[in-house]
């Protein structure tokens, strides 16, 4: 990532860290929303104590949720403020999660070191999502699982001022990614995959949504 664009993306998320959890699907403070995500995650992930890399972990909500279920978690985020919030959240919950400040597109994790790579609404922030996808599959152990929670929005998700041509050029999926585009990108990298529609489940988001939201769950050989 060009340093100026990388720094701008990191700076945006640093500024968002304080209020990030105010969104129902970010903080999961509503038990119904939290339980809805846990049901979905259990259906996609192998049983604990599988090791999970939560890339673009934000304030660590999903990491802490899964750690509480017995999974072993490593979280990576480009925003130092998000990582600081995630560490505090894990400490308050009494769970052990290793959070690192780093680029989730090329995470500081060893090849073949985890059972699951989990990324939620991350691909739109990356300058080369195809390269990131290939990198993530290499982190998986044989038979590992890649879980991508994604969507396509009518407008960019707030990283910049509207009409910022520099970022629009630097981030090809700035408005999100649709199912067809993501499946075409992932198919050559994995053994199998399934797509799960998430738009029709308002409990996941704390409200009804009208854009495309889905999970792509892939397996490698």
N, C-alpha and C positions, 0 to 999 in steps of 0.2 A: 504494500500500500504506500503510495506517495506520502511522505512524512506530513505534508501540510494537511492532506485529506484525513490521514490517520489521526492527527492531533485534533482536528475539528470534530471528528466523530467521537473520540475519547472525551473531549471537552464537553460536548453536548451531554453525554451520559453522566459525566461527573456532576453536571448541573442538575440532572434529573434524579440523582440518587436519593435525595431527601424525600421527594414526593412520589417516587416510582411505585411504591407499594400501595398508594391510594387507589389504583385501579384494581377492581375485584379479582381479575385473573393474574395480577402481579403479586399482590401481597397474600392472597388466599386467606384473608381474615374471616371471611364468611365460611362457616363449616360446610354449607351445602356446596359451595364452589370448590373448597379444598377436597371434599369427598369425591366430587365429580372428577377432578383431576386424578385422584388416587386410583379410582376405579379404572380409568383409561390407562394409566401408567402400568398398573398391575397386568393388564391384558396385553401390553406390548413388550414388557421387559421379562427377561428370565427371572427366576426366583432369586431372592436374596440368599447369600451375601454377594451377589454379582457385583463387579466393580464398574462404576459408571463415571464417564467423563461428561460433565455438564458444561458445554461450551457456550460462551456468552451468557454466563450464569446470572448476571445482574445482581440483585440483592440476595441471591442464594435461596429463594423460596423453594424451588423444586429440589435442590440439593438437600436442604434441611428436611423437607417432606420425605424424601426417599431414604435419607440416613436414619430417620426415625422408624422406618420399616425394616431396617437391617441391611440396607445396601451400603457398599463402600463407595464414597463419593470423592471426586476431585472436580473442582470448579475452576474455570478460567474466564477472565473478563478483561477487556481492554481498558476499562475505567477503574482507576485506583479507588475512587469513592464508592463505586459499586462493590468492589472487593472488600473494602473496609466495612460496609454495611452488612455484607454477607457473613463476614467473620463474627461480627457482633451478634447476628441473628443465630448462627450456629451455637455460639457460646450461651446465649440466653435459652436455647432449646436443649442444651446439654447433649449435643451430638458432635461427633468428630468428623469434620469435613476439612479437606485440604483445599484452600482457595489460593489461587495464584493470579497475580497481575500479569497478563500477557495477551498476545494476539490470538484470538480464538480461531482465526483462519489458519494459523500455523502453530498449534498449541505446543507448549514446552513439555510434551509427554512422549514417552518412548514408543516406538513402533511395536504393535502387538501387545500392548500393556493393559488394555481394558476389555471388558465384555460388552459394554454398551457405550455408544456415543449418542448423547442427547443434545439437540439444539432446538431452541424454541424462538421463532421469529428473529433469526439471526442472519439468514442469507442475504436479506435486502441491504444489510450494512456493509457488505463485502465487495471489494473491487474486482475480485476474480472468484466468483462462487464455484465455478467448475474446478478450479485448482483446489479450493478448500474441501470440496466433496471428496476428491481423490485423496487428499491428505488425511481426512477423517477416517476413511475406510482402512487406511494403513495402520491406524491406531488400534484396530480391533484384533482380538485373538481369533483363531479359526472358529467359525460358527457364530461370530459376534453379531450384534444387532445395532443398526443405525436408526435412530428415531428423529425425524425431522418434522417439527410442528410449524407449519407455514401457512401462507395465505396470499391473496392478491387484493390490494386496497386501491380505491379510486385515486387517492392522493398519497404522496410520500408520508411516512410516519413521523414527521416532525423534526428530522435531524437538522434541517436548514431552513432558511427563508424560501418561500415559494419562488420557483423560477430560478433557482441557483444552478446555472448551466454547468459550472465546474463539477459539482457533485453529481449532477445527473449524468455527466459523461463518465465520471469515475466509478459510480456505483450502478451497474447495469440493471439490477433488480430493485432499485430504490423504492418502487411502488409495490413491492412484493413479487411473488412468483406464483404463477398458476400451476395447476396440477399437471397439465400436458408438458409444460416446459421443464418442470422438475423431474418428472418421470423419464423424460428423454435424456436428461443429464445423468441420472443415477443408474439407469438400466445397464450401461456397459461396465459399471463398477461393482455390481453385486450379483449374487446368485439368484435372489428372488426378492420381490417386494409386494406390499399391499398398500392401498390408499384408503384412508378412513375419513369420511366427511365429518367435520366438526362444526359446520355452520348451523346445523339444526338442533344443537344442544345448548340452550341459553344458560344452563347451570355452569358450563365451563367458563363463561365470560361474565357472569353476573348480570346478564341482560341479553335480549335478543340481538343477533347480528345479521347483517344483510349482505356482507361481502363473502368472498370465498375463503374458507378456513379449513384446513385439513391436516392430517398426519400421514406421512409416508414412513412406513416401517419396513426396513430392508434387512436382509440377512446376507452375510458373506460366507463363502465356502471355507 
